[in-house]
Each structure stands twice: as structure tokens, then as C-alpha cells.
Amino acid sequence: DSGVTQTPKHLITATGQRVTLRCSPRSGDLSVYWYQQSLDQGLQFLIQYYNGEERAKGNILERFSAQQFPDLHSELNLSSLELGDSALYFCASSVTSRFEETQYFGPGTRLLVL
Amino acid sequence: AQSVSQHNHHVILSEAASLELGCNYSYGGTVNLFWYVQYPGQHLQLLLKYFSGDPLVKGIKGFEAEFIKSKFSFNLRKPSVQWSDTAEYFCAVNAASNSGYALNFGKGTSLLVTP
């Protein structure tokens, strides 16, 4: 157990819908990263937040957005869902946002869009 | 373009065989290197990491990796695999030149260890 929690574990929804994925970092970690794991694209970085502010963006679609709240938990919002958004979404956390740090991963949320 | 390549997508070994999984990256400058493992149905767990210093890094469960800067490689090794090593293995890199230091992952290698 890494100490990073994610809810829900599984999510099934329909095309065009909107969902929210939640992540709670390890106690004391200020930085949260979101990654998407799909069969064709592999593991891809989406977005990072550090202490409530957006720090870096990766291959995140405009239909997707995220935020980090004062208690440091983070939410990833996915809207206008398409079949191709079906994937495993991981969040990871680290203490700060320094270069030499380890990211610890949560168990993931498996999203299925029908 | 910056990328991480894992040469073997699927590997099948018998128990007690030796393992070497290849990883090459194409980033310039200073990098940190990681190997993560994902057991069936579980989250990514850190096996080992290289930040600086001794290029031969020892991790958990008897795994080790060697950073060869001239070859841009960070291969994972284990002298004798066990059935419980069956999992997906991911090499990851973060580069000092990238903002936020997000991890860039290889496509992964699926390892099956047969009894």
C-alpha cells in the first residue's frame, strides 16, 4: 500500500457524460500527478498540481481538467466522454516538486465508456 | 523526440532463469531513472531508482539495474526469477529539462514466469 488512495475503483458510464475521479495523496505530500494508462498509448502524463497550483501539463485533452483542493486532495474531471477515454487513470504523489523525488502511485480508477 | 524504449514487450522465463529487461531513453542532460512493477490487478510499485552516484543500483526483491550513460540505457536484471515475479515492468525517466518532472514511461514489458 503506497498511501495514495483513489476513488472510485471502477466507473462505467456512457459517451457524452462527465465523471470526476478523486485522489488523496500520501500524508504530507504536496504534489499530485495524474496519468492515463491505455492499451494503445501506454502510460501518459496528464497534469501535475503542487500545493494547489497547476505545475505542469502533459497530453491532457481540453475536455479534461483537474484541480487540487486546500486539503491537497485532487480531482480529475473528464467531460464529453468518448469511447477512447476508456482507460486506467492513476494518480501519484510526491513530497514536493523537486527533481530528485520519487512518485508513489495509487491503485487507479478503471473507466469504461460505453 | 524524447522517448523511453523498452525492447521486449513480452518475456517468458522458467523459474530460476536470469532476467534482463532493456530500457533506453533519448533525453539529453540530467535524468533520473526508475523501474516500476505492476503486479496483476495492483498499482505501480517502485522497484528501484537512480538519481546519481553508483550506476549499479540495487532495489527490492533482488532486482538491480545498471545506468550506462554512454548508451543511454538503464537495464533491469535479476539473477534468478520466481513465479511471483510475474508482472508488468515499466522503465520511467524524468528529465531536468522538463517542467514539473513528470515521469515518461516506456510501453512496459510483460513478464511471465512459469513453474
Contacts between the chains, C-beta under 8 A, distances in Angstrom:
chain1	res1	chain2	res2	distance
A	2	B	43	6.4
A	2	B	45	7.3
A	4	B	43	7.8
A	33	B	100	7.9
A	33	B	102	5.8
A	33	B	103	7.6
A	35	B	103	7.7
A	35	B	105	8.0
A	42	B	105	6.1
A	42	B	106	7.5
A	42	B	107	4.6
A	42	B	108	6.5
A	43	B	90	6.5
A	43	B	92	8.0
A	43	B	103	7.9
A	43	B	105	3.9
A	43	B	108	7.5
A	44	B	105	7.7
A	45	B	102	4.0
A	45	B	103	6.6
A	45	B	104	7.0
A	48	B	100	4.5
A	48	B	102	5.8
A	50	B	100	7.7
A	55	B	99	7.1
A	55	B	100	4.5
A	56	B	98	7.5
A	56	B	99	4.6
A	56	B	100	2.6
A	56	B	101	7.8
A	56	B	102	5.8
A	58	B	102	5.9
A	90	B	43	7.1
A	90	B	44	6.8
A	92	B	44	7.8
A	92	B	103	7.8
A	97	B	100	6.5
A	97	B	101	6.8
A	98	B	101	7.5
A	99	B	30	7.7
A	99	B	32	6.8
A	99	B	94	7.3
A	99	B	96	5.5
A	99	B	101	5.4
A	100	B	32	6.2
A	100	B	51	4.7
A	100	B	52	7.7
A	101	B	101	7.2
A	102	B	34	7.6
A	102	B	46	6.0
A	102	B	49	6.1
A	103	B	103	6.2
A	104	B	46	7.3
A	105	B	36	7.5
A	105	B	43	4.9
A	105	B	44	4.0
A	105	B	45	7.5
A	106	B	43	6.0
A	107	B	42	7.2
A	107	B	43	4.4
A	108	B	43	6.0
